[in-house]
Amino acid sequence: MGGKVQQSVVSGSGLRSTTVKLADGRQIHCRCTLGVGEPLVLLHGLLDSSEGWTEFTAAQRRPCIAFDLPGFGHSDLPTRPRISAYADDIREALEHLDLPTPVGLIGHSLGGAVAAALAERMADNVSALLMLAPAGFGRIPLAELVSVPGARELTRLWMPFALGHRLPLALAYRGFVNAEHAGGGEMLKRIVKSEADLAAAAGAATQAIAAAGTSKHAFHRRRLRYNGPVTAMWGTRDHIVSPKHSAGVKVAFPQARIVQWHGIGHHPQCERPGELLALAARACSLRSVARAPQPAAAGRRRRTAPAFAPALAA
């Protein structure tokens, strides 16, 4: 790990709070839990952080690495507001962590788009990809609207106020995001507590999501270079990222399995946490029979999964 990784143990748990220093001096933070088997890399959605995976990781037997995406939690902002920049930062952080490979990738919303880009960048080291209501596979009009000049400046001004008041935030979350289901309280607490820092992070991420939908190289306009197992899940009441974007997933990943859960919105971690655990177990235990084996990168030793636990415990 060299001198670029700093870890601290969260009292009373097997959780490691880990900070990775990138080559340009910026920092990426993640929360690592010990386990047995292939690691799971977890990427959260807009306005969330690695803490949003706490319940999920607590129920896992496999090692988990939940990242704060650039700009969120304790991670520095990306170099530019593009999905590729987020993926490049996470990939570099993973290289410094020196994880055993392959890994399973799980991404929600914004994190789903980043996970797709990451799978293409490190295809030979990804065993399976699970995306939950992923952005990046179609146009999102609201993201485009608030990303145009003028609207972007207005959004930057009112966002700290909007994020800093829990009652209207809770009403909007439950009605627009969570399809009237209970839950999300811990996430709302984190948003209100971090509203000042979240404004810049949300602005950059929204621009990235808007650009991902309109680019001539958008995921829904080409096949991505990852042939392993892919599962994409949507709730039928998702008002943030339309389930119709599953057609874009099939363009990017023809091998993808599309799953729809009736009656839920955009946040399965809160709406159906037990079912999500079962879905992840199935999706990330798949193996592709069509995928040709690829050699490890030159000069890089391929490590096996059981070596992960002592590496983190060191």
Phi and psi in degrees as a GROMACS rama.xvg file:
@    title "Ramachandran Plot"
@    xaxis  label "Phi"
@    yaxis  label "Psi"
@TYPE xy
63.6208  -154.618  GLY-2
-95.6897  11.2061  GLY-3
-97.271  -3.17104  LYS-4
-122.241  127.674  VAL-5
-120.493  133.701  GLN-6
-125.647  147.539  GLN-7
-137.631  145.982  SER-8
-91.0059  128.107  VAL-9
-75.96  123.527  VAL-10
-54.8967  135.296  SER-11
76.9117  14.5648  GLY-12
-147.777  171.248  SER-13
-90.3394  17.3442  GLY-14
-85.0485  133.866  LEU-15
-110.05  122.205  ARG-16
-87.1477  117.215  SER-17
-123.918  132.499  THR-18
-118.882  128.167  THR-19
-110.722  127.878  VAL-20
-92.3937  120.752  LYS-21
-79.2378  170.115  LEU-22
-60.7493  -31.3028  ALA-23
-88.777  5.94924  ASP-24
96.3755  -15.3311  GLY-25
-70.7445  162.465  ARG-26
-121.344  143.442  GLN-27
-121.93  131.084  ILE-28
-108.24  145.82  HIS-29
-146.559  162.153  CYS-30
-115.621  120.625  ARG-31
-112.582  133.78  CYS-32
-121.505  144.874  THR-33
-77.1229  161.328  LEU-34
176.954  -172.973  GLY-35
-122.669  134.785  VAL-36
109.35  -167.974  GLY-37
-68.9733  136.069  GLU-38
-67.7164  152.096  PRO-39
-108.46  129.301  LEU-40
-103.332  124.257  VAL-41
-115.525  129.676  LEU-42
-125.588  120.733  LEU-43
-81.9415  177.81  HIS-44
-99.2654  -175.171  GLY-45
-58.5106  135.803  LEU-46
73.0526  -1.89106  LEU-47
-100.04  -168.537  ASP-48
-154.357  -175.811  SER-49
-59.9269  -24.4955  SER-50
-65.4951  -20.2915  GLU-51
-66.1811  -14.0098  GLY-52
-99.2224  7.96041  TRP-53
-57.4136  -48.7653  THR-54
-65.1344  -39.1237  GLU-55
-63.3974  -48.7854  PHE-56
-68.2073  -31.0502  THR-57
-64.5519  -25.5216  ALA-58
-94.3973  1.08602  ALA-59
-92.9678  143.954  GLN-60
-94.2552  -18.8789  ARG-61
-82.7788  154.698  ARG-62
-61.5631  143.186  PRO-63
-130.085  138.292  CYS-64
-125.115  103.459  ILE-65
-99.5896  117.422  ALA-66
-91.5359  147.049  PHE-67
-82.6654  113.127  ASP-68
-61.1065  154.101  LEU-69
-49.7145  127.249  PRO-70
96.2563  -20.2745  GLY-71
-106.326  157.835  PHE-72
57.0466  -122.699  GLY-73
-106.841  16.1135  HIS-74
-96.6524  146.068  SER-75
-74.0545  159.563  ASP-76
-61.4915  153.913  LEU-77
-70.1803  165.427  PRO-78
-71.6017  -23.7546  THR-79
-156.624  155.513  ARG-80
-82.5462  69.4093  PRO-81
-139.039  145.776  ARG-82
-57.5048  -36.977  ILE-83
-60.193  -35.0619  SER-84
-68.1613  -40.1221  ALA-85
-61.944  -45.5156  TYR-86
-64.7189  -39.7425  ALA-87
-62.2567  -40.5288  ASP-88
-65.6465  -44.2983  ASP-89
-66.2391  -39.453  ILE-90
-62.0198  -44.4769  ARG-91
-63.4553  -41.0105  GLU-92
-61.7419  -41.6315  ALA-93
-62.9777  -38.3555  LEU-94
-63.4712  -39.5417  GLU-95
-69.2224  -33.2899  HIS-96
-70.3582  -21.9657  LEU-97
56.1067  50.5834  ASP-98
-71.4693  155.285  LEU-99
-67.7223  147.883  PRO-100
-125.161  156.93  THR-101
-80.7591  169.474  PRO-102
-120.894  156.42  VAL-103
-94.7515  137.814  GLY-104
-107.594  129.548  LEU-105
-129.206  123.393  ILE-106
-134.079  140.33  GLY-107
-112.823  127.965  HIS-108
57.2469  -115.651  SER-109
-52.7919  -43.3021  LEU-110
-64.2217  -25.7143  GLY-111
-66.9351  -41.6871  GLY-112
-64.1281  -42.5487  ALA-113
-65.3314  -39.3206  VAL-114
-63.4271  -39.3222  ALA-115
-63.2127  -45.0893  ALA-116
-64.8449  -35.8244  ALA-117
-68.8043  -39.6273  LEU-118
-60.8711  -37.7507  ALA-119
-69.0389  -35.0976  GLU-120
-75.3464  -29.0502  ARG-121
-131.717  48.3473  MET-122
-56.5839  -37.6808  ALA-123
-74.5069  -8.82466  ASP-124
-115.449  15.3548  ASN-125
-117.523  121.114  VAL-126
-84.0147  -31.3291  SER-127
-163.775  154.567  ALA-128
-127.314  124.597  LEU-129
-121.051  121.973  LEU-130
-117.033  130.805  MET-131
-108.717  110.953  LEU-132
45.901  55.9285  ALA-133
-73.6749  138.762  PRO-134
-75.5254  169.686  ALA-135
96.8029  -2.80515  GLY-136
-117.888  24.3975  PHE-137
170.48  171.886  GLY-138
-81.7844  141.358  ARG-139
-119.493  100.356  ILE-140
-54.784  -39.9383  PRO-141
-63.1773  -42.7054  LEU-142
-62.3299  -39.8593  ALA-143
-66.1725  -40.0039  GLU-144
-62.2859  -46.8094  LEU-145
-82.3551  -0.551644  VAL-146
-100.954  -7.50686  SER-147
-76.2069  151.006  VAL-148
-54.8583  142.439  PRO-149
94.9098  -65.5065  GLY-150
-62.9069  -34.8926  ALA-151
-63.6686  -41.8982  ARG-152
-67.677  -41.593  GLU-153
-63.2515  -41.6817  LEU-154
-61.6795  -40.8906  THR-155
-63.475  -31.3191  ARG-156
-76.3451  -43.0087  LEU-157
-89.3217  -14.3952  TRP-158
-62.7736  -42.8949  MET-159
-58.3103  -37.4169  PRO-160
-66.3569  -45.7276  PHE-161
-63.1908  -39.4914  ALA-162
-80.981  -15.7594  LEU-163
-91.3495  0.658497  GLY-164
-120.756  112.938  HIS-165
-69.6809  -39.0681  ARG-166
-62.5398  -54.9899  LEU-167
-63.8216  -32.0365  PRO-168
-64.7073  -42.4307  LEU-169
-64.8585  -40.7694  ALA-170
-64.2341  -44.1194  LEU-171
-64.8844  -41.0208  ALA-172
-63.2481  -46.9645  TYR-173
-70.7351  -34.4026  ARG-174
-84.1363  -32.59  GLY-175
-104.863  -30.6575  PHE-176
-103.956  -48.4752  VAL-177
-97.5107  9.96134  ASN-178
51.6844  42.4215  ALA-179
69.9474  9.3154  GLU-180
-83.2844  151.686  HIS-181
-72.1612  166.279  ALA-182
112.684  173.999  GLY-183
87.3046  4.36491  GLY-184
-61.1866  -42.6752  GLY-185
-66.1832  -38.1591  GLU-186
-63.3916  -42.3432  MET-187
-63.1121  -38.8238  LEU-188
-60.1141  -42.9755  LYS-189
-65.8034  -38.6206  ARG-190
-63.433  -49.2118  ILE-191
-61.7945  -40.7979  VAL-192
-65.8708  -32.4605  LYS-193
-111.321  20.8453  SER-194
-56.1379  -36.2179  GLU-195
-65.1898  -43.4293  ALA-196
-75.3022  -30.2214  ASP-197
-68.9288  -26.4641  LEU-198
-59.0288  -48.3027  ALA-199
-66.6091  -41.0732  ALA-200
-64.8609  -43.2116  ALA-201
-66.7215  -36.5619  ALA-202
-62.8902  -46.4602  GLY-203
-64.5597  -42.6875  ALA-204
-67.144  -38.138  ALA-205
-65.1736  -40.8185  THR-206
-61.4786  -40.3613  GLN-207
-64.1687  -42.1031  ALA-208
-65.7016  -42.3477  ILE-209
-62.4734  -45.0091  ALA-210
-65.2168  -34.9308  ALA-211
-63.9313  -28.9857  ALA-212
-83.0835  -22.9866  GLY-213
-107.525  -12.5271  THR-214
-62.6126  146.222  SER-215
-68.6494  -15.1896  LYS-216
-104.491  19.6834  HIS-217
-55.8185  151.377  ALA-218
-56.1572  -38.3662  PHE-219
-78.117  4.23333  HIS-220
-113.198  2.49671  ARG-221
-155.24  164.852  ARG-222
-90.3731  127.917  ARG-223
-80.117  149.482  LEU-224
-85.6134  64.1546  ARG-225
-145.493  121.642  TYR-226
-107.152  4.52319  ASN-227
-77.4841  -178.314  GLY-228
-64.6103  135.725  PRO-229
-132.731  131.942  VAL-230
-127.182  133.276  THR-231
-124.405  131.82  ALA-232
-121.97  137.403  MET-233
-132.618  152.063  TRP-234
-89.8465  144.268  GLY-235
-70.1489  -14.5851  THR-236
-110.364  29.8446  ARG-237
-77.153  114.548  ASP-238
-98.885  0.11932  HIS-239
-95.5679  -57.2087  ILE-240
-119.462  113.095  VAL-241
-61.5985  137.814  SER-242
-58.0362  -18.8988  PRO-243
-63.8331  -19.4032  LYS-244
-68.3409  -7.94804  HIS-245
-61.4164  -26.716  SER-246
-63.3198  -36.7687  ALA-247
-67.4241  -34.7789  GLY-248
-61.994  -40.5225  VAL-249
-68.6281  -28.146  LYS-250
-69.1269  -46.997  VAL-251
-71.0411  -38.86  ALA-252
-131.73  86.8421  PHE-253
-57.741  -24.3186  PRO-254
-82.7605  -1.14261  GLN-255
-66.2262  142.854  ALA-256
-99.1855  125.36  ARG-257
-101.469  129.081  ILE-258
-122.337  132.737  VAL-259
-120.692  133.859  GLN-260
-107.718  121.167  TRP-261
-70.4217  133.827  HIS-262
86.9618  -0.613043  GLY-263
-108.33  165.378  ILE-264
-99.0777  -126.091  GLY-265
-100.739  -1.91618  HIS-266
-130.569  73.8182  HIS-267
-62.0623  -25.9165  PRO-268
-59.27  -33.7001  GLN-269
-94.5948  -34.4508  CYS-270
-80.0841  -40.6572  GLU-271
-142.137  67.4708  ARG-272
-62.4315  -37.6028  PRO-273
-66.7728  -43.096  GLY-274
-67.1962  -32.0155  GLU-275
-65.1771  -39.9396  LEU-276
-59.1879  -42.4868  LEU-277
-67.2656  -41.2314  ALA-278
-62.1207  -44.0507  LEU-279
-63.2939  -38.7193  ALA-280
-62.4971  -40.8528  ALA-281
-71.6396  -48.4288  ARG-282
-65.1632  -37.0854  ALA-283
-96.0092  10.6958  CYS-284
-108.058  -0.552465  SER-285
-72.1027  156.365  LEU-286
-133.909  138.679  ARG-287
-86.24  125.405  SER-288
-86.4155  -16.5092  VAL-289
-90.0592  -12.5544  ALA-290
-80.2438  126.101  ARG-291
-75.5763  140.312  ALA-292
-64.7159  142.617  PRO-293
-123.395  137.767  GLN-294
-69.1078  151.144  PRO-295
-66.1668  154.919  ALA-296
-60.1138  146.056  ALA-297
-57.5852  133.726  ALA-298
79.633  2.55085  GLY-299
-117.537  120.826  ARG-300
-79.0494  131.71  ARG-301
-82.3488  120.798  ARG-302
-100.109  151.945  ARG-303
-93.7852  156.4  THR-304
-58.427  -41.4832  ALA-305
-59.5479  -19.5527  PRO-306
-75.0449  -8.31614  ALA-307
-69.1653  -43.8771  PHE-308
-59.3163  -49.775  ALA-309
-65.6025  -28.4097  PRO-310
-64.6132  -40.536  ALA-311
-75.4035  -30.7959  LEU-312
-76.2693  -13.8074  ALA-313
